[in-house]
Amino acid sequence: MVVRGLLLLLALILLAATAEAGKNKKEKAKKDGSDCEDWRWGPCVPNSKDCGLGYREGTCKDESKKLKCKIPCNWKKKFGADCKYKFESWGGCSAQTGVKTRSGVLKKALYNAQCEEIVYVTKPCSSKIKSKSKAKKGKGKD
């Protein structure tokens, strides 16, 4: 009976600690921000060159903020780093143009970015001929 009482007391202490931790997270979020809810964010501007660490500026009414951001160095510059697409597999190689194509459908637009719903990308066809069969070593029984 005493063990049950101790377990119940321990459970209540853990519940109270969890509730307090959740309250602290909410307070931290309000500390750095404001009451404004309609923030307009600009694109991520890299500190140097065209990729890497940088910042994005946001405005809301009379307020402005800068957030740290990062542009991956392998991003598709044509689409913008804030437009995320789901791409299908590459199509076959066109003998006429020497390129293959695939399309991507907009998955997410970050920070209110203006993104195209569908985009198309191309790349040169591989000049290498890939063989589907590989040399196999036979497993012989001794």
Helices and strands as residue ranges (DSSP letters): H 2-32, E 40-41, E 45-46, E 52-60, E 63-71, E 83-87, E 99-109, G 110-112, E 118-124
